[in-house]
Amino acid sequence: MINILPYPDGFLDSNIWLYALIKNGEIDKHERAKNLILAREEDILVSTQVINEVCVNLLRKSLMKEQEIQALIVAFYSRYRVIEIERAILMKSSQLRDQYSFSFWDSSIVASALHADARILFSEDMQAGLIVEGKL
């Protein structure tokens, strides 16, 4: 279940975006994800990895056209704070994999969120309530 907490600067993982953007059999998750995005619109953080994952899945699952993908990319950059993956994030990601046994992709998401000083990471892939480095 997605809880909307009063934390500024929430980082949204790709699965939240996909639930919000693809209307399929999981109507409850679709509505909760849309409401989460609408409620936090001014404080949303995403990474280039999240944008890539969203785009590739939308191309595969919803048969979006390239023009729609381009418009979505523009929307991400104009509406939200986008964290570009850089060397420091990649190094932090490696440390997190070693320390927390995260998967490669999850550690990159967590490292990006930490780099952006996010207070909360909304994801379906993480252990609920896990606190990383005492701040995320």
C-alpha positions in Angstrom: 0.0 0.0 0.0 1.3 3.5 -0.8 1.0 5.8 2.1 1.2 9.5 1.4 3.4 10.9 4.1 4.2 14.6 4.8 7.8 14.4 3.7 9.2 16.9 1.2 11.3 15.7 -1.6 9.9 12.3 -2.2 11.8 10.1 -4.8 9.5 8.0 -7.0 10.7 4.7 -8.4 9.7 3.6 -11.9 7.0 1.2 -10.7 5.0 4.1 -9.2 5.1 5.9 -12.5 4.1 2.8 -14.5 1.1 2.1 -12.2 0.1 5.7 -12.7 0.6 5.8 -16.5 -0.7 2.4 -17.5 -4.3 1.6 -16.8 -4.6 -2.2 -16.6 -6.2 -4.7 -14.3 -4.7 -3.2 -11.2 -7.0 -0.3 -10.8 -6.4 0.2 -7.1 -2.6 0.6 -7.7 -3.3 2.8 -10.7 -5.4 5.2 -8.6 -3.1 5.2 -5.6 0.0 5.9 -7.8 -1.9 8.8 -9.6 -3.0 10.3 -6.3 0.5 10.0 -4.9 1.9 11.9 -7.8 -0.8 14.6 -7.7 -0.4 15.1 -4.0 3.4 15.5 -4.1 3.8 17.1 -7.6 5.9 20.0 -6.4 8.3 17.8 -4.3 8.9 14.9 -6.7 12.4 13.6 -7.5 13.3 11.2 -10.2 16.5 10.0 -11.7 17.5 9.5 -15.3 17.4 5.7 -14.6 13.8 6.0 -13.6 12.9 8.0 -16.7 14.7 5.3 -18.8 12.9 2.5 -17.1 9.5 4.2 -17.5 10.1 4.9 -21.2 11.3 1.4 -22.1 8.3 -0.2 -20.3 5.8 2.2 -21.8 7.2 1.3 -25.3 6.9 -2.4 -24.5 3.7 -2.6 -22.5 1.5 0.3 -23.8 2.8 0.6 -27.4 3.4 4.3 -27.0 4.7 6.1 -30.0 8.1 7.8 -30.0 6.4 11.3 -30.0 4.6 10.4 -26.8 7.8 9.2 -25.2 9.5 12.4 -26.2 6.6 14.4 -24.7 6.9 12.4 -21.5 10.6 13.0 -21.2 10.1 16.8 -21.6 7.4 16.6 -19.0 9.7 14.9 -16.5 12.3 17.5 -16.9 9.9 20.4 -16.8 7.8 19.3 -13.8 10.2 17.4 -11.5 13.7 17.5 -10.2 15.7 15.0 -12.3 18.8 13.5 -10.8 21.4 12.8 -13.4 23.4 9.6 -12.8 27.1 10.5 -12.2 30.2 8.9 -10.8 29.5 9.7 -7.2 26.1 8.1 -7.5 27.6 5.0 -9.1 30.2 4.7 -6.3 27.5 5.2 -3.6 25.4 2.5 -5.4 28.3 0.0 -5.1 28.7 0.8 -1.4 25.0 0.3 -0.8 25.0 -3.0 -2.6 27.8 -4.2 -0.3 26.2 -2.8 2.9 22.5 -3.5 2.3 22.6 -6.3 -0.3 20.4 -4.3 -2.7 20.1 -5.4 -6.3 22.2 -3.5 -8.8 19.2 -1.4 -10.0 17.7 -0.8 -6.6 21.0 0.4 -5.2 21.3 2.9 -8.0 17.8 4.2 -7.2 18.6 4.5 -3.5 22.0 6.2 -4.2 20.2 8.7 -6.5 17.6 9.4 -3.8 20.3 9.9 -1.2 22.3 12.1 -3.5 19.2 14.4 -3.9 18.6 14.5 -0.1 15.3 12.8 -0.5 13.5 12.0 2.7 11.4 9.1 1.4 11.6 6.7 -1.5 8.3 5.5 -2.9 8.8 2.0 -4.4 7.2 -1.3 -4.6 10.6 -3.0 -4.6 11.9 -2.1 -1.2 11.3 -3.3 2.3 8.6 -1.1 3.9 10.0 1.1 6.7 13.6 0.4 5.8 15.8 3.4 6.8 19.0 3.9 4.8 21.8 5.8 6.3 19.5 7.2 9.0 17.8 9.6 6.6 16.0 7.9 3.7 
